[in-house]
């Protein structure tokens, strides 16, 4: 049986990947230690997801391991060796704000942890496809220099701007404010590229916008759509940081991203990089996202606006999907924004209402 390693297998993208790979005939080894609960509190724990995967998937094994543990990662790869033909790396410290509270831990998780996985892959299964969930935050706040106009409910690019349809990888990552999180992810991104080029390994960096879905353990510092819907349902207050709530994000369902993972794995190449997200059709401002959540939940959100934007935060981001889609079967997201939010609501509303918030 083919074997795959998925890091962060209890998280949004990791769990989606594990389930899809088992369905595709893989024996999946998930590396997960529920660091999310340490970072964001018990309400963000992914332990219940790991328990569900272990209970429902016969070909799934969860290994309680921190990706910062160099020797531990080496042992896992050495035990399986050349049987591994796919590594999906989704484990990360994912928050701007948290990174500033402990920069060493942030860098160790995002950069050193990625290096551990790359080196173990090179030593034991160098022909395995290495898929890295990167982020658009590698561009820092360069998108904030775009000539945006206020259209009322959102900031927007003029239609004649070359990036109106989405930002591609020609945008520079230099001379910009990244935030410490953006810097640690950029370091990891460059490592993945370098292992692809220097050692001729099949690697890809998917520089993602806002990833979401019903399995997202949304918390105040990360997972904004899930947390936004949760607050709308429970009545918990929500704070929008900066830009009058008109900042724009494109939002991608976890299942659509895993579709892209598997397409790349069918035809991998060294050091491929692309931006990926929901595209223009799934772009929305914070104000617009709040309106959709209120419509679906049937109640108003208790929210306020802070004038202080998060460091390195984007005023506008929509991903150019052509860089990946043109080479991989015309890939596009299959789920629209309202359907995504409705799915998040349906999957979680009973637990949010009845359980602790």
C-alpha positions as CSV (number, residue, x, y, z in Angstrom):
1,X,0.0,0.0,0.0
2,X,1.2,3.5,-0.8
3,X,2.2,5.5,2.3
4,X,1.8,9.2,2.9
5,X,2.9,11.5,5.8
6,X,0.6,14.4,6.8
7,X,1.8,16.9,9.4
8,X,-0.8,18.8,11.4
9,X,-3.2,16.0,10.6
10,X,-5.7,17.2,13.2
11,X,-6.0,20.6,11.6
12,X,-8.2,21.9,8.9
13,X,-6.1,21.0,5.9
14,X,-4.3,18.1,7.5
15,X,-7.5,16.3,8.4
16,X,-9.0,16.9,4.9
17,X,-5.8,15.6,3.4
18,X,-5.7,12.5,5.6
19,X,-9.3,11.5,4.8
20,X,-8.9,12.0,1.1
21,X,-5.7,10.0,1.0
22,X,-7.2,7.1,2.8
23,X,-10.1,7.2,0.4
24,X,-7.6,7.1,-2.4
25,X,-5.9,3.9,-1.1
26,X,-3.1,5.4,1.0
27,X,-1.8,4.3,4.4
28,X,-1.6,7.6,6.2
29,X,0.7,8.5,9.1
30,X,-0.5,11.7,10.7
31,X,2.0,13.8,12.8
32,X,0.0,15.8,15.3
33,X,0.5,17.0,18.9
34,X,-2.4,19.5,19.3
35,X,-0.1,22.5,19.6
36,X,-3.1,24.6,18.5
37,X,-4.6,24.1,22.0
38,X,-1.4,25.4,23.5
39,X,-1.3,28.4,21.1
40,X,-5.0,29.4,21.2
41,X,-6.6,27.7,24.2
42,X,-8.7,24.6,24.7
43,X,-11.5,25.8,22.4
44,X,-9.1,25.6,19.5
45,X,-8.0,22.0,20.3
46,X,-8.0,19.5,17.4
47,X,-7.8,16.4,19.6
48,X,-11.4,15.5,18.8
49,X,-10.5,15.5,15.1
50,X,-7.6,13.2,15.6
51,X,-9.8,10.9,17.6
52,X,-12.4,10.9,14.9
53,X,-9.8,10.1,12.2
54,X,-8.3,7.3,14.3
55,X,-11.7,5.8,15.0
56,X,-13.1,6.0,11.4
57,X,-10.1,5.4,9.2
58,X,-8.6,1.9,9.3
59,X,-5.5,3.1,7.3
60,X,-4.8,6.1,9.4
61,X,-2.2,6.2,12.3
62,X,-1.7,9.2,14.4
63,X,1.8,9.9,15.8
64,X,2.0,12.3,18.8
65,X,5.1,14.2,17.7
66,X,6.2,17.9,17.5
67,X,7.8,18.8,14.2
68,X,10.5,20.6,16.1
69,X,11.7,17.2,17.4
70,X,14.5,16.5,14.9
71,X,15.3,13.0,16.1
72,X,11.6,12.1,16.4
73,X,10.9,13.2,12.8
74,X,14.0,11.3,11.6
75,X,12.8,8.1,13.4
76,X,9.3,8.2,11.8
77,X,10.7,8.6,8.3
78,X,13.4,6.0,8.9
79,X,10.9,3.4,10.0
80,X,8.8,3.8,6.8
81,X,11.7,4.8,4.4
82,X,11.2,4.4,0.7
83,X,7.5,3.4,1.0
84,X,6.6,7.1,1.4
85,X,5.6,8.7,-1.9
86,X,3.9,11.8,-0.6
87,X,4.5,14.3,2.3
88,X,1.8,16.9,2.9
89,X,3.1,19.5,5.4
90,X,0.4,21.6,7.0
91,X,1.6,21.9,10.6
92,X,2.4,25.5,11.5
93,X,2.1,28.3,14.0
94,X,-0.5,30.3,11.9
95,X,-1.0,33.6,13.8
96,X,0.4,37.1,13.2
97,X,-0.4,38.1,16.8
98,X,0.8,35.0,18.5
99,X,4.2,35.0,16.7
100,X,5.1,38.4,18.3
101,X,4.5,36.9,21.8
102,X,7.1,34.1,21.3
103,X,9.2,34.7,18.1
104,X,11.6,31.8,18.9
105,X,8.8,29.3,19.1
106,X,7.1,30.7,16.0
107,X,10.3,30.4,14.0
108,X,11.2,27.0,15.4
109,X,7.8,25.6,14.4
110,X,7.5,27.2,11.0
111,X,11.1,27.3,9.8
112,X,13.0,24.7,11.7
113,X,10.1,22.2,11.7
114,X,9.9,22.5,7.9
115,X,13.7,22.0,7.6
116,X,13.4,18.8,9.8
117,X,10.8,17.4,7.4
118,X,12.6,18.3,4.3
119,X,15.9,16.7,5.5
120,X,14.1,13.6,6.6
121,X,12.4,13.4,3.2
122,X,15.8,13.9,1.4
123,X,17.4,11.2,3.6
124,X,14.7,8.5,3.3
125,X,12.3,9.2,0.4
126,X,13.8,11.9,-1.9
127,X,11.4,11.0,-4.8
128,X,8.3,11.6,-2.6
129,X,6.2,14.6,-3.5
130,X,6.7,17.3,-0.8
131,X,3.6,19.6,-0.6
132,X,4.0,22.7,1.7
133,X,1.0,24.8,2.8
134,X,2.7,28.3,2.6
135,X,0.9,31.6,2.8
136,X,0.4,34.9,1.0
137,X,1.9,36.5,4.1
138,X,5.3,35.8,2.5
139,X,4.6,39.0,0.5
140,X,4.4,41.0,3.7
141,X,2.4,44.2,3.4
142,X,3.5,44.9,-0.3
143,X,-0.2,44.4,-1.4
144,X,-1.0,47.5,0.7
145,X,0.8,49.6,-1.8
146,X,-1.7,48.8,-4.5
147,X,-3.9,51.7,-5.7
148,X,-7.1,50.7,-3.9
149,X,-10.3,52.6,-4.1
150,X,-13.2,52.6,-1.6
151,X,-16.3,51.2,-3.2
152,X,-18.5,51.5,0.0
153,X,-18.4,48.0,1.5
154,X,-14.9,47.1,0.4
155,X,-11.6,48.2,-1.0
156,X,-11.0,47.3,-4.6
157,X,-8.5,47.6,-7.4
158,X,-9.4,49.4,-10.6
159,X,-10.6,47.0,-13.3
160,X,-7.8,48.0,-15.6
161,X,-5.1,47.0,-13.1
162,X,-3.1,43.9,-14.1
163,X,-3.8,42.3,-10.8
164,X,-7.6,43.0,-10.7
165,X,-8.2,39.3,-11.3
166,X,-5.7,38.2,-8.7
167,X,-2.1,38.7,-7.5
168,X,0.5,36.4,-9.1
169,X,4.0,35.3,-7.9
170,X,5.7,38.2,-9.7
171,X,5.0,40.3,-6.6
172,X,8.2,40.8,-4.6
173,X,8.7,39.5,-1.1
174,X,11.4,42.0,-0.4
175,X,11.5,45.4,1.2
176,X,8.2,44.9,3.1
177,X,6.8,44.5,6.6
178,X,6.1,40.7,6.9
179,X,5.3,40.4,10.6
180,X,7.3,37.7,12.4
181,X,4.8,35.1,11.3
182,X,5.3,36.1,7.7
183,X,9.1,36.0,8.1
184,X,9.1,32.5,9.6
185,X,6.8,31.2,6.8
186,X,8.9,32.9,4.1
187,X,11.9,31.1,5.5
188,X,10.1,27.8,5.3
189,X,8.8,28.6,1.8
190,X,12.4,29.4,0.6
191,X,13.7,26.1,2.1
192,X,11.1,24.1,0.3
193,X,12.0,25.8,-3.0
194,X,15.7,25.3,-2.3
195,X,15.4,21.6,-1.6
196,X,13.5,21.3,-4.8
197,X,16.2,23.1,-6.9
198,X,19.4,22.0,-5.1
199,X,18.5,18.4,-4.5
200,X,16.1,18.0,-7.5
201,X,13.2,17.0,-5.2
202,X,9.5,17.4,-6.3
203,X,8.3,20.2,-4.1
204,X,5.6,22.8,-4.2
205,X,4.7,25.9,-2.1
206,X,1.0,26.7,-2.2
207,X,0.9,30.3,-1.0
208,X,-2.6,30.3,0.3
209,X,-5.0,33.1,1.1
210,X,-7.7,32.4,3.7
211,X,-8.3,28.7,4.1
212,X,-11.5,27.6,5.7
213,X,-14.1,24.8,6.1
214,X,-16.4,23.1,8.6
215,X,-13.5,21.4,10.4
216,X,-11.7,24.7,11.1
217,X,-11.2,25.2,14.9
218,X,-11.7,29.0,14.6
219,X,-10.1,31.1,17.3
220,X,-9.7,34.9,17.9
221,X,-6.2,34.8,16.6
222,X,-6.7,32.5,13.6
223,X,-9.4,31.1,11.4
224,X,-11.4,34.2,10.8
225,X,-14.5,32.8,8.9
226,X,-15.1,29.9,11.4
227,X,-14.6,32.2,14.3
228,X,-16.8,34.9,12.8
229,X,-19.6,32.4,12.3
230,X,-19.1,31.1,15.8
231,X,-19.4,34.5,17.4
232,X,-22.5,35.2,15.3
233,X,-24.1,32.1,16.6
234,X,-23.1,32.3,20.2
235,X,-23.4,36.1,20.7
236,X,-19.7,36.4,21.7
237,X,-18.3,39.9,20.7
238,X,-16.1,40.2,17.6
239,X,-13.5,42.8,16.9
240,X,-12.5,43.8,13.3
241,X,-9.0,45.3,13.2
242,X,-8.4,48.2,11.0
243,X,-9.3,49.5,7.5
244,X,-13.0,50.1,8.5
245,X,-13.7,46.5,7.9
246,X,-13.3,47.0,4.2
247,X,-10.2,44.8,3.8
248,X,-10.7,42.0,1.2
249,X,-9.8,38.3,1.5
250,X,-10.4,35.4,-0.9
251,X,-11.5,32.3,0.8
252,X,-10.9,28.7,-0.2
253,X,-12.5,25.6,1.1
254,X,-10.1,22.9,2.5
255,X,-11.5,20.3,0.1
256,X,-10.7,22.5,-2.9
257,X,-7.2,23.0,-1.7
258,X,-6.7,19.2,-1.3
259,X,-8.0,18.8,-4.9
260,X,-5.0,21.0,-5.9
261,X,-2.6,18.9,-3.8
262,X,-3.6,15.7,-5.5
263,X,-3.4,17.2,-8.9
264,X,0.1,18.4,-8.3
265,X,1.0,14.9,-7.0
266,X,0.0,13.4,-10.3
267,X,2.5,15.5,-12.1
268,X,5.0,16.9,-9.6
269,X,8.1,19.0,-10.4
270,X,10.9,20.6,-8.4
271,X,10.4,23.9,-6.7
272,X,7.0,24.9,-8.1
273,X,5.4,27.9,-6.4
274,X,1.9,29.4,-6.9
275,X,-0.6,31.6,-5.2
276,X,-3.8,29.8,-4.4
277,X,-7.1,30.9,-2.8
278,X,-10.8,31.3,-3.5
279,X,-10.1,33.8,-6.3
280,X,-12.2,36.8,-7.2
281,X,-15.5,34.8,-7.0
282,X,-14.8,34.0,-3.3
283,X,-13.5,37.4,-2.3
284,X,-15.2,39.5,0.3
285,X,-14.6,42.2,2.8
286,X,-15.0,41.8,6.5
287,X,-18.2,43.8,6.4
288,X,-19.6,41.6,3.6
289,X,-18.6,38.4,5.5
290,X,-20.4,39.6,8.6
291,X,-23.6,40.3,6.5
292,X,-23.5,36.7,5.1
293,X,-22.9,35.2,8.5
294,X,-25.9,37.2,10.0
295,X,-28.1,36.1,7.1
296,X,-27.2,32.4,7.6
297,X,-27.4,32.4,11.4
298,X,-30.5,34.5,11.5
299,X,-29.1,36.9,14.1
300,X,-26.9,39.9,14.3
301,X,-23.2,39.8,15.3
302,X,-22.1,41.8,18.2
303,X,-19.0,43.5,16.7
304,X,-16.9,46.6,17.0
305,X,-14.2,48.2,14.9
306,X,-10.7,48.8,16.1
307,X,-8.7,51.5,14.4
308,X,-5.5,49.5,14.8
309,X,-4.7,47.1,12.0
310,X,-2.6,44.0,12.6
311,X,1.0,44.3,11.7
312,X,1.7,43.3,8.2
313,X,-2.0,42.7,7.5
314,X,-3.3,43.0,4.0
315,X,-5.8,45.6,2.9
316,X,-6.7,43.6,-0.2
317,X,-5.8,40.1,-1.3
318,X,-7.2,38.0,-4.1
319,X,-5.1,35.2,-5.5
320,X,-4.3,34.7,-9.2
321,X,-5.4,31.1,-9.8
322,X,-4.1,30.9,-13.4
323,X,-0.5,30.0,-12.4
324,X,-1.7,26.7,-11.0
325,X,-4.8,26.1,-13.1
326,X,-3.1,26.6,-16.4
327,X,-0.7,23.7,-15.7
328,X,-3.1,21.5,-13.7
329,X,-6.3,20.9,-15.6
330,X,-7.9,24.3,-15.2
331,X,-8.3,23.9,-11.5
332,X,-10.8,26.3,-9.9
333,X,-12.6,26.3,-6.6
334,X,-15.8,24.3,-6.7
335,X,-17.5,25.8,-3.5
336,X,-18.6,29.4,-3.3
337,X,-18.4,31.6,-0.3
338,X,-22.1,31.4,0.8
339,X,-22.0,27.6,0.5
340,X,-18.8,27.5,2.6
341,X,-20.3,29.6,5.4
342,X,-23.5,27.6,5.3
343,X,-21.5,24.4,5.7
344,X,-19.5,25.8,8.6
345,X,-22.8,26.8,10.3
346,X,-24.5,23.5,9.7
347,X,-21.6,21.4,10.9
348,X,-21.0,23.4,14.1
349,X,-24.1,25.2,15.3
350,X,-25.4,22.5,17.6
351,X,-22.0,22.2,19.3
352,X,-21.5,25.9,19.6
353,X,-24.9,26.5,21.1
354,X,-24.8,23.5,23.6
355,X,-21.2,23.4,24.5
356,X,-18.7,25.8,26.1
357,X,-17.7,28.7,23.9
